[in-house]
Amino acid sequence: MTEKPKNFVRHIHDPDYESQYRGKPIDHRSMICDRGRDKESLNGWWNFGIDQYDTCLRARWFEEKDTEDGRTLPVDYSFDEWEKIRVPSCWNTERERYFLYEGSAIYTRKFRYVPRGEKRVFLKFGAANYEAKVFLNREYLGFHKGGSTPFYVEVTGRLQPQNRILVVVNNTRKRTGVPCENTDWFNYGGLYRDVELIRLPAAFIKDFSVHLVPGSGFSKIRVTVTVDGADSGTAAFAIEELGIRHSITVTGGFGSAEIDARPGLWSPDNPKLYDVRLTFGEDEVRDRIGFREIRVQGADILLNGEKIYLKGISAHEESVKNGKAVSEDEIRENFRLAKEMNCNFMRLAHYPHTERAAQIADEIGLLLWEEIPVFWAIEFENEETYQDAENQLTELVLRDRNRASVIIWSVGNENADTDARYRFMSRLARRAKELDPSRLVSAACMLDHVNHVIDDRLAAELDVIGANQYYGWYQTNFDDLIRLFDNSKPAKPVIISEFGADAKPGHRGTKDEKGTEDCQLDIYRKQVDVLRRIPYVKGMSPWILYDFRCPRRLHFTQNYYNTKGLLSADKTHKKLAFDVMREFYAQI
């Protein structure tokens, strides 16, 4: 080991300053069930500072050390005098000067804490893009990677009457990240979902799942429960509307049961939800849960034993005003527009959207595809990158596996079929099945555009083959789409997970003029005319519901937006192709 010189100053000379923070990862193992619990919001106005050189981490500002040997030290921060920013929000949409900023930023606020008999206390962060390091009262608690899934930190014994919380959020795009540095959407940064405080008893329900037992003839419900703080005991499960009250023995912190039941089945036409209650000792969680079965049979997708065609649309989590920090009203507006198009299905691309999306979809009756951002050309050879992806998948599944609306876990999008990618994504597909055998697993695959055939080795690991194709747009000879379907004989159902074309809202011209609504309209008409005749295509989610920000799109018809939306970015203008999909779906 090289001896440091006597004039070495850690915070200015140490290039590996982050190594001191790597030993405390926050991942899926710290997740807790929080549905139906009382939570105290820490949203609102936080002090905020851009920290472009990561000086907070280098110089350990969080320690708030301003004296030494009785003398005052100079410091480079003044947390409580900094500007205020809203939480949740994306810093890009809060200040014009931060619109394109990528790097570290510091969030901090004080809050009072008064004990009320609880034995355990947790902080929940709905999401922070992409890495977050959490500090409380001058102590480092840990770091979380992954910009779209929730994370939890136990703060039992660390709270005082007055507390300072500090979070360093960094949205720098990295080659080793999931996604990596090259994506096709805007890189928002910030604490953009809720921050909450949760009080719990000493022994509490850490996780539970409830679903129909596949293949039981819709007559059995399986319940699992994981308890933290007690090895054994008895949990009580109840669905009063069904007359169910069932005791579950917990041993080694885990219990499960299969219960005879005949619930009304959830579907887009009948989004029936039941009030579910689970108690263990002093703890109780509640949820609204629907019961349905999704499976494949040959080239068909069956919902509750009946064939279904997934009439869908893709969507990003974005709004002009709020970026990724979409409001509930904006989510409901997106779903209303999908329903207006006669959709029963939506692909939430390309990362986990807010948990409120699936909860609302449960309520209104909309089937969902949920995805993790294994996007394009990430480092498939890198085991650390794989562990990041697997953790994001696990956090997503644990968060949403009680949502009836979610029928497909997608393990990625548009990756070249290399050996490393095949190993990487096969592991993810198997992990999804291990976590949740009651749903389908898919991925949005690229096609062989040389031989015009659906051919991806990953299909062997999938229940449903997702296929992205842009014949008439990137693949300019539309007739090759017909050749592709003639050449392909998949033994599994196929969802056309993307097709489409750019169109500047209101820009008209001939159908041969790229970027016009007329060109987009012509491509959509040709696509649906072909797709309606392909027997193994069992659904589609065209790209995309509305235009969204994308820094790689610089044509005058785009102006830093991906304009493949069927609606303008503000959703006030319906493009001509919107009605093509509405009419097509009405006929199926």
Secondary structure, 3 states (H helix, E strand, C coil): CCCCCCCCCHHHHCCCHHHHHCCCECCHHHCCCCCCCCEEECCEEEEEEECCCCHHHHHCHHHCCCEECCEECCCCCCHHHCEEEEECCCHHHHCHHHCCCCCEEEEEEEEECCCCCCCEEEEEECCEECEEEEEECCEEEEEEECCCCCEEEECCCCCCCEEEEEEEEECCCCCCCCCCCCCCCCCCCEECCCEEEEEECCCEEEEEEEEECCCCCCCEEEEEEEEECCCEEEEEEEEHHHCEEEEEEEECCEEEEEEECCCCECECCECCCEEEEEEECCEEEEEEECECCEEEECCEEEECCEECCEEEEEECCCECCCECCCCHHHHHHHHHHHHHCCCCEEEECCCCCCHHHHHHHHHHCCEEEEECCCECCCCCCCHHHHHHHHHHHHHHHHHHCCCCCEEEEEEEECCCCCHHHHHHHHHHHHHHHHHCCCCEEEEEEECECCCCECCCHHHHHCCCEEEECCECCCECCCHHHHHHHHHCCCCCCEEEEECCCCECCCCCCCCCCCECHHHHHHHHHHHHHHHCCCCCEEEECCCCCECEECCCCCCCCCCCEECCCCECCCCCCECHHHHHHHHHHHHC
